Amino acid sequence: MITVVGLSHRSAPIEIREQVAFPHDQVPQLLQECVAQPDIAEAMLLSTCNRVEIFAAGPPELGTDLARVARASQQVLQERAPGVAPYTYQHLAAEAVRHVFRVAASLDSMVLGEPQILGQLKCAFDVARDAGTLGTRLHRTIPRAIRAAKRVRSETALGRGQVSMPGVAMDLAKRIFGELSGSTAVLIGSGEIADAVARLLAAEHARLLVVGRDSVRVAQIADRVGGVPRHLRDLDSVLAEADVVVSSTSAPGFVVSLESVARLHRARRGRSLFFIDLAVPRDVDPRIGDLDRMFVYNVDDFAKIVEEAYSTRRREAKLAERIVAAEAEGFDRWLDASEQVTPAIVALRSQFDRVLSEEIDRTLKGRLRHLGSEERAALDKLREAAVNKLLHGPTVRLRDGFSVGRRGPQHRAAPGGPGRSVRGRTRVVPEQPARFAARQPGAADADSQGAQWRGARVGSVRRRRDPRC
């Protein structure tokens, strides 16, 4: 099983979270450091503006001693920020699986039902896969969590509407200005969140200045929304024109400093300036808010606005929680079944392979002794394919039968299949383990099953420039 160790907006303020916000280009090295520890065999890092979590699994010799895996993960975070320990949490075994499923379904997000977290989870999976730090257990868990999240999206209204971090930022801007039309808005950043904010600002007919280091990317965003591209080195002059500034970069320190804004204070002649900081670590020095007519808001200030949008989504969240619980329970049963029947499957494969090999060898010494090396290699592949096909059905039935036996006959799937509609009602029933096992014909043991996942992307996700936020 796996462990989850981390901190989020629920356990730590932004001042703590930004201490452990890992830049995207440092994540592979961090993952390698994790698996270099004797108590961690697999590792994956999910780092967003509202959470930093290490998903990990230990080596086989640790068995069920997941506490050691969690302590090793905790040590990685403490080395990054020594004072972070009081703000972290740990989830082990089935509790960890359920937590990952809830995170993927956006049930643990600051903005309930926001769509970004699923893409961030997929991207984190890709990064860990490319770093070579995924193994059988995470290869099994993350795809199932993604599948559960997709069920939540399709079977509930949790994700409907435009409640997201960019949307909340725009709600805040409109509360400040009323109508943004005619105001000058400055967008700092060129990542995915910045792109979403740019589209929302353009829809409000604000005059938009897009600022960033990557001139090509900035020009692309500005062209799409009818804005004006500006380089980050011109930030001081841009701020002199601004009414509202929205910042979302992956910079490790402040992009907008107290000193630069203080110099502009006289030139602005008393005009108010509002900063909406979506970044973690923060882009805008919070001390700017102490200056006259300067106002700074960060992601932790969005709680009240988010709360007002929750009334409808909370009702949908109850159904989503049932789906996640059912999917997590189904995954636990499937995993238990896989582990219990693996010795029987290995023995079957060994017996089938031995019998077929003996028959082929006997034939090659007799009637087919004239065959060359290429033909003999083709026969060897034929033997392997035959074993896979012969064992596929028994493997599926063994896992399925064991799983049903463990949960009892009262839990057999009802007509219509798992999660399907029966007489107009959506039933929350986990999909059968056999459906997942059927994807892996001929897999004989845990390692071979995990190997079939390696190299495959999860979902149709493009590589993002900044997967954090």
N, C-alpha and C positions, 0 to 999 in steps of 0.2 A: 504494500500500500504506500501512500504518499503522505507528505507533510506540507503544510503551508505556514510560513512565518512571515509576518510583515506588519505594516501599519497603514492606516487609511484616514480619511476625513472623519471617521467615527471615533478614532482612538487618539489622533494627534492633530494639533493645530498646524497651520501652514509653516510656521517658523521651524517646526521639527521635521515636517515632511520634506522640505526643500533641502535639508541636510543629507538626505539619502536618495535624492533624485539623481539617478544615474544617466549621464549623457548617452545617447544611442550608440556612439562609437566605442564606448567603454564596456558595453554589456557583454560582448563575447569574451573579453579578458576576465571579467568578473565571473562568468559562468565557468571558465576554465579553472579559476581559483577555487570555486566551490567544489568541483568534482576532484580537484587535487587533494582535498581533505579525505582522510580515511573513512569517515562516516557518511560521505555523500557520494553516491554513484551516478545520480541523474540530477540535473538542475535546469530550471527555467525561471526567468525573471520577468514579472509584469510590472512595468513602471509607467504610471500615468500621472496626471496632475493631482489626482485624489488618492492614489494608493501606490505603495511599493511592496511587492510580495515575492518571496522566493518559494517556488514549488520544487520539492525535492523528494528523492527516494534514496534509500540506503543500499549498500551492497548486500548480497544474499546472506552472508555470514551473520549479519545483524538480526536476521529473522524479523520478529515483531517488535524489536526494541526501537520504536520510532522516536522516542524521546531523545536519543543520541543524535539522530538526524536533525531534529528540530534545534537542538543546542548548537550544532555546527552551523546551521543556517543563521541562527541568532548571532553567532559570533561574527559572521560576515557583515551583518548590518552594524554591529557594535564597533567593528573596526572602522567603518565609514563614519559613524557618528557615535562617540562614546556615551552620550547621554540619552540614547534612543530607547534603551531597554524598557523603561516604565510605560512606554507608549505602544509597545508591540504586542501582538497576540499570536497564538499558536493553534493550529488545528491538525489533528492526527487521524489517520486511517479514514473511516467512513465519514467522520465529521469534516475532514479536509476535502474529500470528494464532493460532499454536498456544498461546501463553501465555494469551490471552484465552479460548480454548476450554477450557483446563485450569482456569482460575479459575472459569468458569461451571459446570463439572462438579464443582467442589469437590475437585479433585485437588491444589490448591495451598493448601488451607485448613489452619489449625492443627488443626481437628477434621475429619479426612478424611471426606467424605461428608455434612457438615452441610448442611441444606436452606436455610438463610437466605441464602446467598451468591447464589443464582439470583434470588431476589426483590430483593435489593439491586442486582444488575446491571440488572434490568428497570427498577427505580425510577430508577437513575442515567441510563439511556437516556431515560426520560420527561423527566427534568429537563433534560437536554441538548437534547432535541427542543423542549421549551417555550422554552428559552433561544435557540433558533435557531442552535445551534452544531454541528449535525450536517449532514454532507454525504453525497455518494454512497458514499464508502468506508466510513464508520462505519455508514451505513444498511445496507450489505451485510453487514458483518462481524458486528455484534452479534446480529441475528436468527439467523444461522447458528450462532453460539456457543450461543445459547439452545436451538436445535434439537438440537445435539450433546449438551448437558447433559440434555435430556429423553430422548434415546436412552440415555444412561448410566443414568438413573433407571429406565427401563423394561426394559433388557436386562441389568442387573447387580443385585446385592444390596448395592451400595455404600451406598445411603441407608437401608437397613433398620435398625431398632433406634432407640434414642433417644440417639445420641451427638450432642450439640449443646452450645453454650456454656451455656445454662441447665441442661441435664442434667449437664454436668461440674460446674457450681456446686453442684448438689444433691448429687452424689456426694461432693464435698468437705465439705459441711455434715454429711452423714451420717457421714463418717469422724470428724468432730470430736465429734459428739454421740451417735453410735450411732443412736438413734431420735429423730426430731424431735418426736414426739408429746409435748405438754405444754410444749414450749419456746416462747418468744416470739420470733417472727421479724418483722423489720422490712424492708419492701421500699420502697426509695426510687426513684421514677421511675414513669412511666405510659406508656412507649412499648411497642413490640412485644416486645422482649426482656423487659421488666419484666412484661408480661402473661403470657408463657410461664413465667417464674419463679414468678409468683403461683399459677398452676395446679399447678405441681409442689409448691410448699409446702403448698397446700391438700390435695393428695393424701397428704401425709405427716402430716396432722392437726395441724400446728403452729398455734398462735395467731398470727394474721397481722395486722399493722398496715401499711396501705398509705399511703405518704407522698408528696406531690407538690405542685407549684404549681397545677396545673389541677384544681380541686375537682371539676368534673363528671367528668372522665376518671378521677380517683382513685376517686370514688364508684362508677363503673361497674365498675372492676376489683374493688373490694372487695365489691360486691354479687354478682358472678359467683362469687367463691371463698369467700364467707362471712367476709370480713375486716372490719376496722374502718378507715374512711377517716380520715386525719389530714392537716392542712395542713403544708407545709414549715416554716412559722414555729414550729410546735410540736415541731420535731425534737429539741431538747434534752430535753424531758420524755419523748418517745418513746424516746430512746436509754437513758434511765434504766431502762426496763422490759425492754430487749432482751437476748436471748442471742446472736442472730446477726443481722447486718445485711447485706442484699444490695442493692447500689446499681447502677443502670444509667440514667443520665440523659445528656442532651446538653449539660450545663452546661460552659462554657469553663474553669472553675476548680474548686477543691475545694468540695464541698457539705458534707462533714464535716471540720471544721478541727481541728487539734491543740488549740487553745485550748478549744473547746467540749467535747471529750472529756476534757481534763485537769480541767475544772471538775466533771465528773460522776464523776470517779474516786473521790472520798470517799463520795459518795452511794450508789455501787454496793456499798460495803462488801466489796471484794475479789472480787466476782463477775467471772468472765472474760467478755470480749466479743469476738466474732469478726466481722470485716468481710470480705465477699467483694465485691470491686470489679470489675464487668464493664465499666466505662466507659473510653473513650479519647476525650479526656483523662480522667485518673483523677478520680473523685469523692472519694476518701478520701485525706487527707494521709498519705503512707507513714510519716511520723515518728511517727504514732500507735502503730505497732508497737513503738516503743522504750519505751512505757509499760508498767508492770507489769500483767500479765494482759490485755493488749490485743494482738490478733493480726490482721494485715492481709494479705490475699491479693489479687493482681490477676491479669489474664488470662495473664501470662507465668508465673505459678506453676502453671498447669494442665497443663503439659507432661507431667508424670509420669503423671497420671491419664489423660490422653488416650492416652499411649503404651500403657498396659495394655489399652485398648479396641481397639487397632489390629490385632491378630493376624488376625482374620477379614477385616477390611476391606482389608488389604493384598493378600490374594488376589484380592478383587474389583477392587481398583485396577488390577491388571495388565490385566484385560479392559477396564476403563474407559479406560486409557491407549491401548489398541489402537483403541477406538472413536473417541476424540478425535483420534488421529493420522490415522485414515482420513477422518474428517469434515474435518479441516484440509486434508489433501491434496486431497480432493474440492473443497473451496472454492477452493483455489489454482488447480486446473485450470479450474473454472468461471469464475473471475475472469480468468484468462489468456485463455480462449476468448472471453469477452465483449469484452475489450479488442482482441483480434486481429480479430474478425469485425465489430466496430462499423463500420468504414469501408464494408464491403460492404453491411451492413444500411442504413446511411444512404443509400448510392447507390441501393439498391433502393427504399427509401421515396420518395426524390426522383423516381425514374423513374415509379413507380406513381402518385404524387400528380400529376405533370405530365400524364400521359396522361389520367387521369380528369378533371382540371380542364379540359383542352382539350376533351374530349368534352362535358362538361356545359356549358361556355361556348358551344360550337357549337350545342347543342340549345336553350339559352336564347335564342339569337339567331334561332332558327327556330321550330319547332313550339311551343315552350314560352315564347315571348316575352311572353305575356300574364300570366305568373306574377308575384305581388306579392313584397314584401320578405320576408314571413314564409315563403312557400313556397321562395324562393331560399335563405334561411337553413337551412331544413330539408334542402334538397339538399346544401348545404355540409357539414352534419353527416353526411348519408348518405355523402358522399364520404370523409370522415375515417374513419367506421366501416368502410367497405369496405376501405380501405387497411390498417387494423389487422387485420381478419380475413384478408385475403389474405396478409399478411406473417407472421402468427403462426406457421403451419407452417414456412415456410422459415427463420424466425429460430431456432426451436427446433432444427431439423435442422442448421443451420449451426453453432450453438454445440456441440451434442452431437457432431456429426461431427468438429469441430476438436479437442474435448477427448479423444475416443477415439483420434484420430490421434496426439495428443501422448503419450498414455500407452501406446499399443500395443494390439493386439487381445487380448493375453493378459489385459487388465484389464477386458474387457467384463463386464457384470453377469451373474451366474449365474442360473439359473431360480429363481424365488421372489422376486426383487426385492432391492434393497439392504437389508441388515440384517434380512432376514426369516428365518424358521426353515425349514430344509430337512431333512427326515427327523429332526426333533426336535433338530437342532443349530442354535444361533444363530450365524450367520455375520456377521463384521464386515466389511461392504462399504459404502463410502460411497455415498450416494444419488446418482443421476445428475444432472449439472448441468441436464439438460433439465427435470427436475421443478421446479427452482427458477425456471428461465427461463419455464416455462409459466405461472407466476403473473403474468407481466407481459406479456400479449398486446399486440403492437403497439409495444413499447418500442423506440425506434430507436437511442438512444445512451445513454451512461452517465448523463447528466444526467436524461433522461426517466425512466430506470429508478429512479434515486434519488428523483425527485419523487413517484413513485407510493407510495413508503414514507412520505413525509412526512405527518404528521397521523394516522398509524395507530399505535395503541398496540400494544406487543409483549406478547402474553399477556394473561391476565385478571388484572391486578395492580391492587389498589386503591392510591390514593396514601397513603403512610405518613407518619405524623407525624415519624418520625425514621428515615431509611433507613440510617443508618450502622451500627447494631448491633441 
